[in-house]
């Protein structure tokens, strides 16, 4: 079966996975709503940052569909902007970690030998580290003492970039082991031997012959990792070490709401529910992609 036929077959198999299709639809709605945050602000005539102490804890209304928070800010607008941050962190960090893990795993699997041993022992060492305490320590580092420019340290988005970098640096191990195992098997296949006999360089063989055959497991692993990254970002933001105000994220919205849980429980319910739904949707989507892209299943259907 041709590559186009396999893609079409995988698409049909994915569409029969109703839970995964529903999860994809949920994620599409969340992304669209987050991107439409400025439009929602314009339609409602509100702003996510406008403080109105005379409108604190207002109930849902036409002007404020989800009410207002402890500073009179519109809850819906802040949730949408928080979704922008949380979803961006999840997707960008997951892709960055997958890219790093792919490079390490591909090099280790193709070349083998001592290089493979060094890279895999490094991977094992990172896996052995306690993840959450490590993230807390890295997130608490003073960037000013690391020699970074003052403009970067004082940037409003520095906490966003720091979380992405931290998660990417510790989240590549699963993809690396997955890619390395598959590359070890593929490097002995006839099409790789033929390319090597024709004088192809190692870089060309890895990028043109081995990497395309790794696309399916990498996509699945990245999708599953995105939900975990969003959860980690929320935990760090909840602990005050993640995305810092005034930039909203679902995690720091939960932090702000924890002292108001009895007075205004909805302020904790909304971001908590969005985090839960998003993580579950990414997991279901990953399960659906794994089933649809399983090469053994595709071979049976072929």
Secondary structure as UniProt FT lines:
FT   HELIX           3..15
FT   HELIX           18..35
FT   HELIX           37..44
FT   HELIX           53..55
FT   TURN            56..57
FT   TURN            65..66
FT   TURN            70..71
FT   HELIX           75..111
FT   HELIX           113..128
FT   HELIX           131..139
FT   HELIX           143..146
FT   HELIX           150..153
FT   TURN            156..157
FT   HELIX           158..170
FT   HELIX           173..186
FT   TURN            187..188
FT   HELIX           190..197
FT   TURN            198..199
FT   HELIX           202..204
FT   HELIX           205..210
FT   HELIX           211..214
FT   HELIX           215..238
FT   TURN            239..240
FT   TURN            245..246
FT   HELIX           250..257
FT   HELIX           258..260
FT   TURN            261..263
FT   HELIX           266..292
FT   HELIX           295..301
//
